[in-house]
Amino acid sequence: MHTDPAAVRKSVRLYVTIGVSLLVFTAITVMANRLHFVVPIAITVAIIIACIKGSMVASVFMHLSHEKKWIYGALLLTIVFFIFLMCIPLFTIMDTIGTPVRATPIEHAGH
């Protein structure tokens, strides 16, 4: 809890700044929609704006900026699982169980 008046003013200033920034990015979203970009560019712009707005909300209003150790841990775990999931097709390609074995002709001695 903030009991220092200067810390409270700083927190309120941060919340107001983020709130105004969210309003600005919402206006940018509306303006981008009115420009009628081609679909790939429109999707890219929308995703960039959504990521910026989402990161502002998550870091300030959800107080995730104070949880750096947990965030980095979750990010590392996500990367490990992503790499594992990307390797699954390789594991299935390398797997030879169930594939027919080509028989080599056996030469019989004396025949």
C-alpha positions, 0 to 999 in steps of 0.5 A: 500500500502507498502511504506516502502522498508523493507515491500516491500522486505518482501512481495516480499520474501513471494511471491517468497517463495509461488511461489517456494513452489507451484513449489515444490508441483507441482513436488510432484504431478507429482512424486506421479502420477508416483508412481501409488498408488491404487485409494483411496490412490492416491485420498487422496494424490491428495486432500491433495496436492491440499488443501495445494496448494489452501490454499497457493494461497488463503491466500497469492495471494488472500490476505485472510490471512488479512481477518480473521474476514470475513473468520471466519464468512463465516466458521461459516455460512458454519457450521450452514448450514451444520448442518441444511442440515444434519438435514433435513433427521431427520425432514422428518423422524419425520414428520407424515403428510400424513402417514396413521393413524391406526384406532383402533376398536371401541367397541359399547356398547350393541352390 
